[in-house]
Each structure stands twice: as C-alpha cells, then as structure tokens.
Amino acid sequence: MRMRNLLKQLVSKLKYLVKQTIIYLPASLQRKRLNHVTFIGITGSAGKTMTKDLAAAILAQFGPCQKRHNTKKRGTILAKYHG
C-alpha cells in the first residue's frame, strides 16, 4: 500500500514536470535566441514618437537597430542587437 502511494506521488510529480517543460521550454528557447538583444521601452504621455526616432537614430550609429513603426496609444520599443 505504501509503495502504491509513493508510485502515485511520483507519477503526479512527473506529470507536473512534463507539463511545466512543455509550457516553459519554448519561452526559454526564445529567450536564448534573443540573448544579445537589448530592449528599450519609452513610456509617458507625450513625446514618445520623437524620442523613439531620436534614440533609434543614435543607436543605429553603433549597430543594427529596429524600432516599432505603429506606436499609437502604446509604449514605444526599440531593439538593439549586440553582435
């Protein structure tokens, strides 16, 4: 009886671990792929687009830089690759 309970607990824990692996593995792989990228968020009530364009122009002098073009009513995000 004790062995059966231990086996049930083990199966339950294994199911949990498999479920967590399935959930988090894709996110972990994506994070590793973006390891050399720095994200900069620009928030506030005014001046985000101008600040985004200015920061992107400055960062582009040092390497590849991407900016989000459609930023209406959302925060602005810049991404710079550190090669």
Distance bins in CASP14 RR format, pairs under 12 A and 6 or more apart:
PFRMAT RR
TARGET T0000
AUTHOR 0000-0000-0000
RMODE 2
METHOD distances of the structure
MODEL  1
1 7 0 0 0 0 0 1 0 0 0 0 0
1 8 0 0 0 0 0 1 0 0 0 0 0
2 8 0 0 0 0 0 1 0 0 0 0 0
2 9 0 0 0 0 0 1 0 0 0 0 0
3 9 0 0 0 0 0 1 0 0 0 0 0
3 10 0 0 0 0 0 1 0 0 0 0 0
4 10 0 0 0 0 0 1 0 0 0 0 0
4 11 0 0 0 0 0 1 0 0 0 0 0
5 11 0 0 0 0 0 1 0 0 0 0 0
5 12 0 0 0 0 0 1 0 0 0 0 0
6 12 0 0 0 0 0 1 0 0 0 0 0
6 13 0 0 0 0 0 1 0 0 0 0 0
7 13 0 0 0 0 0 1 0 0 0 0 0
7 14 0 0 0 0 0 1 0 0 0 0 0
8 14 0 0 0 0 0 1 0 0 0 0 0
8 15 0 0 0 0 0 1 0 0 0 0 0
9 15 0 0 0 0 0 1 0 0 0 0 0
9 16 0 0 0 0 0 1 0 0 0 0 0
10 16 0 0 0 0 0 1 0 0 0 0 0
10 17 0 0 0 0 0 1 0 0 0 0 0
11 17 0 0 0 0 0 1 0 0 0 0 0
11 18 0 0 0 0 0 1 0 0 0 0 0
12 18 0 0 0 0 0 1 0 0 0 0 0
12 19 0 0 0 0 0 1 0 0 0 0 0
13 19 0 0 0 0 0 1 0 0 0 0 0
13 20 0 0 0 0 0 1 0 0 0 0 0
14 20 0 0 0 0 0 1 0 0 0 0 0
14 21 0 0 0 0 0 1 0 0 0 0 0
15 21 0 0 0 0 0 1 0 0 0 0 0
15 22 0 0 0 0 0 1 0 0 0 0 0
16 22 0 0 0 0 0 1 0 0 0 0 0
16 23 0 0 0 0 0 1 0 0 0 0 0
17 23 0 0 0 0 0 1 0 0 0 0 0
17 24 0 0 0 0 0 1 0 0 0 0 0
17 25 0 0 0 0 0 1 0 0 0 0 0
18 24 0 0 0 0 0 1 0 0 0 0 0
18 25 0 0 0 0 0 1 0 0 0 0 0
19 25 0 0 0 0 0 1 0 0 0 0 0
20 27 0 0 0 0 0 1 0 0 0 0 0
20 28 0 0 0 0 0 1 0 0 0 0 0
21 27 0 0 0 0 0 1 0 0 0 0 0
21 28 0 0 0 0 1 0 0 0 0 0 0
21 29 0 0 0 0 0 1 0 0 0 0 0
22 28 0 0 0 0 0 1 0 0 0 0 0
24 30 0 0 0 0 0 1 0 0 0 0 0
24 31 0 0 0 0 1 0 0 0 0 0 0
25 31 0 0 0 0 0 1 0 0 0 0 0
25 32 0 0 0 0 0 1 0 0 0 0 0
26 32 0 0 0 0 0 1 0 0 0 0 0
26 33 0 0 0 0 0 1 0 0 0 0 0
27 33 0 0 0 0 0 1 0 0 0 0 0
27 34 0 0 0 0 0 1 0 0 0 0 0
28 34 0 0 0 0 0 1 0 0 0 0 0
28 35 0 0 0 0 0 1 0 0 0 0 0
29 35 0 0 0 0 0 1 0 0 0 0 0
30 37 0 0 0 0 0 1 0 0 0 0 0
31 37 0 0 0 0 0 1 0 0 0 0 0
31 39 0 0 0 0 0 1 0 0 0 0 0
33 81 0 0 0 0 0 1 0 0 0 0 0
34 79 0 0 0 0 1 0 0 0 0 0 0
34 80 0 0 0 0 0 1 0 0 0 0 0
34 81 0 0 0 0 1 0 0 0 0 0 0
34 82 0 0 0 0 0 1 0 0 0 0 0
35 81 0 0 0 0 0 1 0 0 0 0 0
35 82 0 0 0 0 1 0 0 0 0 0 0
35 83 0 0 0 0 0 1 0 0 0 0 0
36 63 0 0 0 0 0 1 0 0 0 0 0
36 64 0 0 0 0 0 1 0 0 0 0 0
36 79 0 0 0 0 0 1 0 0 0 0 0
36 80 0 0 0 0 1 0 0 0 0 0 0
36 81 1 0 0 1 0 0 0 0 0 0 0
36 82 1 0 1 0 0 0 0 0 0 0 0
36 83 1 0 1 0 0 0 0 0 0 0 0
37 59 0 0 0 0 0 1 0 0 0 0 0
37 63 0 0 0 0 0 1 0 0 0 0 0
37 64 0 0 0 0 1 0 0 0 0 0 0
37 65 0 0 0 0 0 1 0 0 0 0 0
37 66 0 0 0 0 1 0 0 0 0 0 0
37 77 0 0 0 0 0 1 0 0 0 0 0
37 78 0 0 0 0 0 1 0 0 0 0 0
37 79 1 0 1 0 0 0 0 0 0 0 0
37 80 1 0 0 1 0 0 0 0 0 0 0
37 81 1 0 1 0 0 0 0 0 0 0 0
37 82 1 0 0 1 0 0 0 0 0 0 0
37 83 0 0 0 0 1 0 0 0 0 0 0
38 55 0 0 0 0 0 1 0 0 0 0 0
38 59 0 0 0 0 1 0 0 0 0 0 0
38 62 0 0 0 0 0 1 0 0 0 0 0
38 63 0 0 0 0 0 1 0 0 0 0 0
38 64 0 0 0 0 0 1 0 0 0 0 0
38 65 0 0 0 0 1 0 0 0 0 0 0
38 66 0 0 0 0 0 1 0 0 0 0 0
38 77 0 0 0 0 0 1 0 0 0 0 0
38 78 0 0 0 0 1 0 0 0 0 0 0
38 79 1 0 0 1 0 0 0 0 0 0 0
38 80 1 0 1 0 0 0 0 0 0 0 0
38 81 0 0 0 0 1 0 0 0 0 0 0
38 82 1 0 0 1 0 0 0 0 0 0 0
38 83 0 0 0 0 0 1 0 0 0 0 0
39 55 0 0 0 0 0 1 0 0 0 0 0
39 59 0 0 0 0 0 1 0 0 0 0 0
39 65 0 0 0 0 0 1 0 0 0 0 0
39 66 0 0 0 0 0 1 0 0 0 0 0
39 67 0 0 0 0 0 1 0 0 0 0 0
39 68 0 0 0 0 0 1 0 0 0 0 0
39 75 0 0 0 0 0 1 0 0 0 0 0
39 76 0 0 0 0 0 1 0 0 0 0 0
39 77 1 0 1 0 0 0 0 0 0 0 0
39 78 1 0 0 1 0 0 0 0 0 0 0
39 79 1 0 1 0 0 0 0 0 0 0 0
39 80 0 0 0 0 1 0 0 0 0 0 0
39 81 0 0 0 0 0 1 0 0 0 0 0
39 82 0 0 0 0 0 1 0 0 0 0 0
40 48 0 0 0 0 0 1 0 0 0 0 0
40 51 0 0 0 0 1 0 0 0 0 0 0
40 52 0 0 0 0 1 0 0 0 0 0 0
40 54 0 0 0 0 0 1 0 0 0 0 0
40 55 1 0 0 1 0 0 0 0 0 0 0
40 56 0 0 0 0 1 0 0 0 0 0 0
40 58 0 0 0 0 0 1 0 0 0 0 0
40 59 0 0 0 0 1 0 0 0 0 0 0
40 65 0 0 0 0 1 0 0 0 0 0 0
40 66 0 0 0 0 0 1 0 0 0 0 0
40 67 0 0 0 0 1 0 0 0 0 0 0
40 68 0 0 0 0 0 1 0 0 0 0 0
40 75 0 0 0 0 0 1 0 0 0 0 0
40 76 0 0 0 0 1 0 0 0 0 0 0
40 77 1 0 0 1 0 0 0 0 0 0 0
40 78 1 0 1 0 0 0 0 0 0 0 0
40 79 1 0 0 1 0 0 0 0 0 0 0
40 80 1 0 0 1 0 0 0 0 0 0 0
41 48 0 0 0 0 1 0 0 0 0 0 0
41 51 0 0 0 0 1 0 0 0 0 0 0
41 52 0 0 0 0 1 0 0 0 0 0 0
41 55 0 0 0 0 1 0 0 0 0 0 0
41 56 0 0 0 0 0 1 0 0 0 0 0
41 67 0 0 0 0 0 1 0 0 0 0 0
41 68 0 0 0 0 1 0 0 0 0 0 0
41 71 0 0 0 0 0 1 0 0 0 0 0
41 74 0 0 0 0 0 1 0 0 0 0 0
41 75 1 0 0 1 0 0 0 0 0 0 0
41 76 1 0 0 1 0 0 0 0 0 0 0
41 77 1 0 1 0 0 0 0 0 0 0 0
41 78 1 0 0 1 0 0 0 0 0 0 0
41 79 0 0 0 0 1 0 0 0 0 0 0
41 80 0 0 0 0 0 1 0 0 0 0 0
42 48 1 0 1 0 0 0 0 0 0 0 0
42 49 0 0 0 0 1 0 0 0 0 0 0
42 50 0 0 0 0 1 0 0 0 0 0 0
42 51 1 0 1 0 0 0 0 0 0 0 0
42 52 1 0 1 0 0 0 0 0 0 0 0
42 53 0 0 0 0 0 1 0 0 0 0 0
42 54 0 0 0 0 1 0 0 0 0 0 0
42 55 1 0 0 1 0 0 0 0 0 0 0
42 56 0 0 0 0 0 1 0 0 0 0 0
42 67 0 0 0 0 1 0 0 0 0 0 0
42 68 0 0 0 0 0 1 0 0 0 0 0
42 71 0 0 0 0 1 0 0 0 0 0 0
42 74 0 0 0 0 0 1 0 0 0 0 0
42 75 1 0 0 1 0 0 0 0 0 0 0
42 76 1 0 1 0 0 0 0 0 0 0 0
42 77 1 0 0 1 0 0 0 0 0 0 0
42 78 1 0 0 1 0 0 0 0 0 0 0
43 51 0 0 0 0 1 0 0 0 0 0 0
43 52 0 0 0 0 0 1 0 0 0 0 0
43 71 0 0 0 0 0 1 0 0 0 0 0
43 73 0 0 0 0 0 1 0 0 0 0 0
43 74 0 0 0 0 1 0 0 0 0 0 0
43 75 1 0 1 0 0 0 0 0 0 0 0
43 76 1 0 0 1 0 0 0 0 0 0 0
43 77 0 0 0 0 0 1 0 0 0 0 0
44 51 0 0 0 0 1 0 0 0 0 0 0
44 52 0 0 0 0 0 1 0 0 0 0 0
44 71 0 0 0 0 0 1 0 0 0 0 0
44 73 0 0 0 0 0 1 0 0 0 0 0
44 74 0 0 0 0 0 1 0 0 0 0 0
44 75 1 0 0 1 0 0 0 0 0 0 0
44 76 0 0 0 0 1 0 0 0 0 0 0
45 73 0 0 0 0 0 1 0 0 0 0 0
45 75 0 0 0 0 0 1 0 0 0 0 0
47 53 0 0 0 0 1 0 0 0 0 0 0
47 54 0 0 0 0 1 0 0 0 0 0 0
47 55 0 0 0 0 0 1 0 0 0 0 0
47 71 0 0 0 0 0 1 0 0 0 0 0
47 75 0 0 0 0 0 1 0 0 0 0 0
47 76 0 0 0 0 1 0 0 0 0 0 0
48 54 0 0 0 0 0 1 0 0 0 0 0
48 55 0 0 0 0 0 1 0 0 0 0 0
48 67 0 0 0 0 0 1 0 0 0 0 0
48 68 0 0 0 0 0 1 0 0 0 0 0
48 71 1 0 0 1 0 0 0 0 0 0 0
48 72 0 0 0 0 1 0 0 0 0 0 0
48 73 0 0 0 0 0 1 0 0 0 0 0
48 74 0 0 0 0 1 0 0 0 0 0 0
48 75 1 0 0 1 0 0 0 0 0 0 0
48 76 1 0 1 0 0 0 0 0 0 0 0
48 77 0 0 0 0 0 1 0 0 0 0 0
48 78 0 0 0 0 0 1 0 0 0 0 0
49 55 0 0 0 0 0 1 0 0 0 0 0
49 56 0 0 0 0 0 1 0 0 0 0 0
49 67 0 0 0 0 1 0 0 0 0 0 0
49 68 0 0 0 0 0 1 0 0 0 0 0
49 69 0 0 0 0 1 0 0 0 0 0 0
49 70 0 0 0 0 0 1 0 0 0 0 0
49 71 1 0 0 1 0 0 0 0 0 0 0
49 72 0 0 0 0 1 0 0 0 0 0 0
49 73 0 0 0 0 0 1 0 0 0 0 0
49 74 0 0 0 0 0 1 0 0 0 0 0
49 75 0 0 0 0 0 1 0 0 0 0 0
49 76 1 0 0 1 0 0 0 0 0 0 0
49 78 0 0 0 0 0 1 0 0 0 0 0
50 56 0 0 0 0 0 1 0 0 0 0 0
50 57 0 0 0 0 0 1 0 0 0 0 0
50 71 0 0 0 0 0 1 0 0 0 0 0
50 76 0 0 0 0 1 0 0 0 0 0 0
51 57 0 0 0 0 0 1 0 0 0 0 0
51 58 0 0 0 0 0 1 0 0 0 0 0
51 67 0 0 0 0 0 1 0 0 0 0 0
51 71 0 0 0 0 0 1 0 0 0 0 0
51 75 0 0 0 0 0 1 0 0 0 0 0
51 76 1 0 0 1 0 0 0 0 0 0 0
51 77 0 0 0 0 0 1 0 0 0 0 0
51 78 0 0 0 0 1 0 0 0 0 0 0
52 58 0 0 0 0 0 1 0 0 0 0 0
52 59 0 0 0 0 0 1 0 0 0 0 0
52 65 0 0 0 0 0 1 0 0 0 0 0
52 66 0 0 0 0 0 1 0 0 0 0 0
52 67 1 0 1 0 0 0 0 0 0 0 0
52 68 1 0 0 1 0 0 0 0 0 0 0
52 69 0 0 0 0 1 0 0 0 0 0 0
52 70 0 0 0 0 0 1 0 0 0 0 0
52 71 1 0 0 1 0 0 0 0 0 0 0
52 72 0 0 0 0 0 1 0 0 0 0 0
52 74 0 0 0 0 0 1 0 0 0 0 0
52 75 0 0 0 0 1 0 0 0 0 0 0
52 76 1 0 1 0 0 0 0 0 0 0 0
52 77 0 0 0 0 1 0 0 0 0 0 0
52 78 1 0 0 1 0 0 0 0 0 0 0
52 79 0 0 0 0 0 1 0 0 0 0 0
53 59 0 0 0 0 0 1 0 0 0 0 0
53 60 0 0 0 0 0 1 0 0 0 0 0
53 65 0 0 0 0 0 1 0 0 0 0 0
53 67 1 0 0 1 0 0 0 0 0 0 0
53 68 0 0 0 0 0 1 0 0 0 0 0
53 69 0 0 0 0 0 1 0 0 0 0 0
53 71 0 0 0 0 0 1 0 0 0 0 0
53 76 0 0 0 0 1 0 0 0 0 0 0
53 78 0 0 0 0 1 0 0 0 0 0 0
54 60 0 0 0 0 0 1 0 0 0 0 0
54 61 0 0 0 0 0 1 0 0 0 0 0
54 65 0 0 0 0 0 1 0 0 0 0 0
54 67 0 0 0 0 0 1 0 0 0 0 0
54 76 0 0 0 0 0 1 0 0 0 0 0
54 78 0 0 0 0 0 1 0 0 0 0 0
55 61 0 0 0 0 0 1 0 0 0 0 0
55 62 0 0 0 0 0 1 0 0 0 0 0
55 65 0 0 0 0 1 0 0 0 0 0 0
55 66 0 0 0 0 0 1 0 0 0 0 0
55 67 0 0 0 0 1 0 0 0 0 0 0
55 68 0 0 0 0 0 1 0 0 0 0 0
55 76 0 0 0 0 1 0 0 0 0 0 0
55 77 0 0 0 0 0 1 0 0 0 0 0
55 78 1 0 1 0 0 0 0 0 0 0 0
55 79 0 0 0 0 0 1 0 0 0 0 0
55 80 0 0 0 0 1 0 0 0 0 0 0
56 62 0 0 0 0 0 1 0 0 0 0 0
56 63 0 0 0 0 0 1 0 0 0 0 0
56 64 0 0 0 0 0 1 0 0 0 0 0
56 65 1 0 1 0 0 0 0 0 0 0 0
56 66 1 0 0 1 0 0 0 0 0 0 0
56 67 1 0 1 0 0 0 0 0 0 0 0
56 68 0 0 0 0 1 0 0 0 0 0 0
56 69 0 0 0 0 0 1 0 0 0 0 0
56 71 0 0 0 0 0 1 0 0 0 0 0
56 76 0 0 0 0 1 0 0 0 0 0 0
56 77 0 0 0 0 0 1 0 0 0 0 0
56 78 1 0 1 0 0 0 0 0 0 0 0
56 79 0 0 0 0 1 0 0 0 0 0 0
56 80 0 0 0 0 1 0 0 0 0 0 0
57 63 0 0 0 0 0 1 0 0 0 0 0
57 65 0 0 0 0 1 0 0 0 0 0 0
57 67 0 0 0 0 1 0 0 0 0 0 0
57 78 0 0 0 0 0 1 0 0 0 0 0
58 65 0 0 0 0 1 0 0 0 0 0 0
58 67 0 0 0 0 0 1 0 0 0 0 0
58 78 0 0 0 0 1 0 0 0 0 0 0
58 80 0 0 0 0 0 1 0 0 0 0 0
59 65 1 0 1 0 0 0 0 0 0 0 0
59 66 0 0 0 0 1 0 0 0 0 0 0
59 67 0 0 0 0 1 0 0 0 0 0 0
59 78 1 0 0 1 0 0 0 0 0 0 0
59 79 0 0 0 0 1 0 0 0 0 0 0
59 80 1 0 1 0 0 0 0 0 0 0 0
59 81 0 0 0 0 1 0 0 0 0 0 0
59 82 0 0 0 0 0 1 0 0 0 0 0
60 66 0 0 0 0 1 0 0 0 0 0 0
60 67 0 0 0 0 1 0 0 0 0 0 0
60 78 0 0 0 0 1 0 0 0 0 0 0
60 79 0 0 0 0 0 1 0 0 0 0 0
60 80 0 0 0 0 1 0 0 0 0 0 0
60 81 0 0 0 0 0 1 0 0 0 0 0
61 80 0 0 0 0 0 1 0 0 0 0 0
62 80 1 0 0 1 0 0 0 0 0 0 0
62 81 0 0 0 0 0 1 0 0 0 0 0
62 82 0 0 0 0 1 0 0 0 0 0 0
62 83 0 0 0 0 0 1 0 0 0 0 0
63 79 0 0 0 0 0 1 0 0 0 0 0
63 80 1 0 0 1 0 0 0 0 0 0 0
63 81 1 0 0 1 0 0 0 0 0 0 0
63 82 0 0 0 0 1 0 0 0 0 0 0
63 83 0 0 0 0 1 0 0 0 0 0 0
64 78 0 0 0 0 0 1 0 0 0 0 0
64 79 0 0 0 0 1 0 0 0 0 0 0
64 80 1 0 0 1 0 0 0 0 0 0 0
64 81 1 0 1 0 0 0 0 0 0 0 0
64 82 0 0 0 0 1 0 0 0 0 0 0
64 83 0 0 0 0 1 0 0 0 0 0 0
65 77 0 0 0 0 0 1 0 0 0 0 0
65 78 1 0 0 1 0 0 0 0 0 0 0
65 79 1 0 0 1 0 0 0 0 0 0 0
65 80 1 0 1 0 0 0 0 0 0 0 0
65 81 1 0 0 1 0 0 0 0 0 0 0
65 82 0 0 0 0 0 1 0 0 0 0 0
66 76 0 0 0 0 0 1 0 0 0 0 0
66 77 0 0 0 0 1 0 0 0 0 0 0
66 78 1 0 0 1 0 0 0 0 0 0 0
66 79 1 0 1 0 0 0 0 0 0 0 0
66 80 1 0 0 1 0 0 0 0 0 0 0
66 81 0 0 0 0 1 0 0 0 0 0 0
67 75 0 0 0 0 0 1 0 0 0 0 0
67 76 1 0 0 1 0 0 0 0 0 0 0
67 77 1 0 0 1 0 0 0 0 0 0 0
67 78 1 0 1 0 0 0 0 0 0 0 0
67 79 1 0 0 1 0 0 0 0 0 0 0
67 80 0 0 0 0 1 0 0 0 0 0 0
68 74 0 0 0 0 1 0 0 0 0 0 0
68 75 0 0 0 0 1 0 0 0 0 0 0
68 76 1 0 0 1 0 0 0 0 0 0 0
68 77 1 0 1 0 0 0 0 0 0 0 0
68 78 1 0 0 1 0 0 0 0 0 0 0
68 79 0 0 0 0 1 0 0 0 0 0 0
69 76 0 0 0 0 0 1 0 0 0 0 0
69 77 0 0 0 0 0 1 0 0 0 0 0
69 78 0 0 0 0 0 1 0 0 0 0 0
70 76 0 0 0 0 0 1 0 0 0 0 0
70 77 0 0 0 0 0 1 0 0 0 0 0
71 77 0 0 0 0 1 0 0 0 0 0 0
71 78 0 0 0 0 0 1 0 0 0 0 0
END
